[in-house]
Amino acid sequence: MYDIIIVGAGPAGLTAAIYAARANKNVLALEALACGGQIINTTSIDNYPVAPHITGVEFGKTLQKQAEDLGVKIEYDEVTRIIPLDEGFRVESEDEEYNAKCVILASGTSPRKLKLQNEDALIGNGVSYCATCDGGFYKGKVVAVNGGGNSALHEALYLSDIAEKVYLIHRRGEFRADAALVDIIKTRGNIELVLNANITKLNGEQKLESIETDNGHTIKVDGLFISIGRTPNTANLVEGLALDDNYVKSSEDCTTNIPGLFVAGDVRTKALRQLVTATADGANAATAAINFLRK
Ligand code: NAP
């Protein structure tokens, strides 16, 4: 039995792993996709202290190595259920079962979808949720980004260096993103703003050909990058876990309503979801778990 199983090897989960390993705990981190989580999709991290301009991929790799060098075991497996037992927890994936005295849930969030009819069918054939991952396929082509937050505007800027033209489609007349970012967007000659517009239809069968909006536009595009926020990865993971709008109810101490189950990073209720607050959560959650184990 592990002392601590960490679900999710993003910045929150791996920071928790580092703190737990340094306290001599036996730690397993389970990751469904790739170490580093969402941050590996970021081209340049400019707001994390002491590491200006580090790429997301480099950040994720360095963090993974730091944890592994301390003895943290990382396995690639998607957790489907966490079951509180009389003593500890059983953590299940489709094919495996793991046991631990404590669990730290650091499962992050996933991109929100527009929920349009053929959206799922066109993923990988014109529809994407990550410009850093898929932008390279659109060199010299025409793309659209949907959303008005910091992420959408970062995606649009990134794509404007690759694509011939970028339509930035937002449902309001003003952006939610930082003013400085909006100012930069407005200086880019190949970004065209399409405001007060909701995307209502994706045309194309084998691949995306055009998009339609509710204010009468039909825009011919090769790619659409949907960046309209994210939803927490909590769905049916733990019975009885207190949630608020699907985020795990918690505060700075990273405890939950279930003794021995802690939460860290974007998946918990919090005011600011940033790299720096995710790593801070990792430290707090591990410290709370270490104290729990001591008792
Ligand atoms: P966000 O700030 O929540 O923005 C989501 C955007 O999508 C909003 O403009 C929203 O429109 C729009 N939207 C939501 N549902 C929609 C729908 N069904 N159809 C069309 N549009 C829809 O999310 P985010 O941009 O992913 O950022 C998440 C957090 O990370 C934020 O706190 C952000 O500041 C932070 N972040 C920071 C940086 C940085 O460089 N500091 C970079 C990336 C992200 P409305 O505005 O109309 O609600």
Boltz pocket constraint, residues with backbone or C-beta under 6 A from the ligand:
constraints:
  - pocket:
      binder: B
      contacts: [[A, 47], [A, 113], [A, 114], [A, 146], [A, 147], [A, 148], [A, 149], [A, 150], [A, 151], [A, 152], [A, 154], [A, 171], [A, 172], [A, 174], [A, 175], [A, 176], [A, 198], [A, 227], [A, 228], [A, 229], [A, 230], [A, 271], [A, 272], [A, 273], [A, 274]]
      max_distance: 6.0
